[in-house]
């Protein structure tokens, strides 16, 4: 018995293009700026910032799970 395998044109590649590297670098700069820029606010707000970061983090986790389901 012989099985004919079709080669699909939808193959994944494991290479990074210039646009991927650009987006990763932009995301790194924005992410670092969020933490560095919020230092003075954290110093002024005090311990309530921990609750705000936890609430914001939970919101981001839920949004990412929703986006993952849509992908």
Backbone bond lengths (Angstrom), bond angles and torsions (degrees), N, CA, C in turn:
res aa  C-N    CA-C-N  psi(-1)  N-CA   C-N-CA  omega(-1)  CA-C   N-CA-C  phi
1 X - - - 1.442 - - 1.525 108.26 -
2 X 1.283 115.26 130.32 1.456 120.18 -177.35 1.526 109.12 -115.31
3 X 1.325 114.77 132.92 1.462 120.08 -179.13 1.519 108.18 -107.03
4 X 1.295 115.46 125.70 1.463 119.94 177.38 1.518 108.67 -89.79
5 X 1.305 114.56 120.13 1.460 119.13 178.70 1.519 109.05 -101.58
6 X 1.294 114.99 126.98 1.456 119.67 174.85 1.515 108.92 -85.86
7 X 1.285 115.28 137.64 1.461 118.44 174.10 1.517 107.26 -89.98
8 X 1.292 115.06 121.25 1.459 118.56 -178.63 1.521 109.69 -84.44
9 X 1.303 114.55 150.54 1.461 119.52 178.92 1.524 111.34 -86.59
10 X 1.318 117.41 -1.92 1.461 121.71 -179.32 1.519 110.67 -96.61
11 X 1.302 117.10 62.50 1.452 120.65 179.49 1.520 109.62 -93.02
12 X 1.312 115.28 144.53 1.453 120.53 177.46 1.518 109.51 -81.65
13 X 1.307 115.79 145.80 1.464 119.61 175.66 1.518 108.44 -116.84
14 X 1.316 115.12 152.81 1.463 119.58 -178.05 1.523 110.86 -113.10
15 X 1.303 115.30 49.10 1.460 119.32 179.83 1.527 109.50 -125.97
16 X 1.298 114.79 151.97 1.459 120.86 176.91 1.518 108.94 -105.04
17 X 1.295 115.12 131.82 1.459 120.12 177.38 1.519 108.83 -95.74
18 X 1.304 115.57 174.35 1.462 120.59 -178.41 1.520 111.52 -60.88
19 X 1.311 117.37 -38.54 1.471 119.81 -179.13 1.524 111.47 -66.38
20 X 1.339 117.69 -33.68 1.462 120.15 177.37 1.526 110.67 -66.35
21 X 1.320 116.12 -45.13 1.461 119.77 179.14 1.520 111.52 -64.92
22 X 1.327 116.63 -36.88 1.463 120.24 178.35 1.520 110.87 -64.14
23 X 1.318 117.14 -46.00 1.462 120.04 -179.60 1.522 111.76 -66.23
24 X 1.336 117.51 -36.36 1.465 119.93 177.50 1.523 111.13 -66.44
25 X 1.327 117.20 -38.70 1.464 119.12 179.48 1.525 111.21 -70.33
26 X 1.321 117.36 -38.78 1.468 119.99 177.23 1.525 110.24 -64.01
27 X 1.321 117.33 -42.58 1.464 120.82 178.68 1.520 111.17 -63.61
28 X 1.323 117.39 -37.71 1.464 120.51 177.72 1.511 112.31 -65.05
29 X 1.318 116.44 -40.52 1.468 120.16 179.23 1.520 110.45 -67.53
30 X 1.311 117.29 -43.86 1.465 120.35 179.80 1.522 110.22 -64.90
31 X 1.323 117.57 -43.21 1.462 120.86 179.56 1.514 112.45 -62.20
32 X 1.333 116.66 -43.06 1.463 120.00 178.80 1.524 110.81 -66.82
33 X 1.315 116.99 -38.63 1.465 120.29 -179.70 1.522 111.40 -65.53
34 X 1.325 117.21 -33.11 1.466 119.33 178.36 1.519 111.26 -63.49
35 X 1.333 117.24 -41.08 1.458 119.68 -178.75 1.522 112.04 -77.21
36 X 1.318 118.07 -39.99 1.464 120.79 -179.07 1.524 110.21 -71.89
37 X 1.323 116.69 -41.80 1.455 120.86 -177.79 1.517 113.49 -69.34
38 X 1.319 117.49 -24.97 1.461 119.56 -178.18 1.524 112.74 -88.89
39 X 1.316 118.18 3.85 1.465 121.36 -178.42 1.516 113.35 -61.12
40 X 1.328 117.14 -44.40 1.469 119.68 -179.56 1.530 111.30 -68.40
41 X 1.320 116.89 -35.25 1.464 120.69 178.02 1.523 110.27 -67.25
42 X 1.330 115.83 -40.45 1.464 119.74 178.32 1.519 110.44 -63.17
43 X 1.327 116.93 -40.87 1.461 120.54 179.27 1.528 111.24 -64.50
44 X 1.322 116.95 -36.30 1.461 120.20 -178.42 1.529 112.29 -78.39
45 X 1.330 117.66 -34.96 1.462 120.57 -174.29 1.519 113.15 -81.68
46 X 1.308 117.25 -31.27 1.457 119.91 178.63 1.516 113.03 83.55
47 X 1.334 116.15 -148.80 1.466 120.69 -172.76 1.528 114.92 -67.00
48 X 1.308 118.32 -17.09 1.466 119.95 179.89 1.521 111.70 -65.58
49 X 1.321 116.50 -18.09 1.463 120.11 -179.84 1.526 110.90 -65.21
50 X 1.321 117.07 -32.67 1.464 120.09 179.28 1.525 109.90 -60.88
51 X 1.318 117.08 -43.68 1.465 120.36 177.60 1.527 111.43 -65.38
52 X 1.326 116.60 -39.41 1.460 120.05 179.48 1.525 111.06 -65.34
53 X 1.340 117.16 -41.62 1.459 120.29 178.03 1.525 110.68 -65.25
54 X 1.318 118.04 -39.75 1.469 121.07 178.38 1.528 110.82 -64.45
55 X 1.319 117.15 -43.42 1.465 120.60 179.02 1.526 110.77 -65.41
56 X 1.312 116.87 -43.93 1.463 120.30 177.85 1.515 112.02 -64.42
57 X 1.324 116.86 -40.22 1.464 120.77 178.12 1.511 112.33 -64.07
58 X 1.332 116.53 -41.40 1.466 120.11 177.82 1.524 110.71 -63.56
59 X 1.309 116.50 -40.31 1.460 120.60 178.22 1.527 110.89 -62.67
60 X 1.325 116.74 -43.50 1.467 120.73 179.19 1.527 110.88 -64.38
61 X 1.329 117.45 -40.02 1.469 120.39 178.60 1.525 110.44 -61.53
62 X 1.310 117.34 -44.26 1.464 120.04 179.69 1.528 111.46 -64.67
63 X 1.315 116.95 -41.46 1.463 120.40 178.95 1.527 110.53 -64.05
64 X 1.325 117.39 -42.41 1.463 120.22 179.84 1.527 111.10 -65.85
65 X 1.321 117.61 -36.49 1.471 119.72 176.89 1.529 110.48 -65.77
66 X 1.333 116.96 -39.66 1.459 120.03 177.76 1.521 111.26 -64.80
67 X 1.325 116.73 -42.61 1.460 119.82 178.09 1.525 111.01 -65.67
68 X 1.322 116.84 -35.57 1.453 120.43 177.02 1.516 112.50 -64.96
69 X 1.313 117.05 -35.19 1.461 120.48 177.52 1.525 111.31 -69.55
70 X 1.323 116.99 -32.96 1.461 120.01 -179.44 1.523 112.20 -77.11
71 X 1.328 117.52 -21.51 1.475 119.73 -176.70 1.506 111.46 -75.85
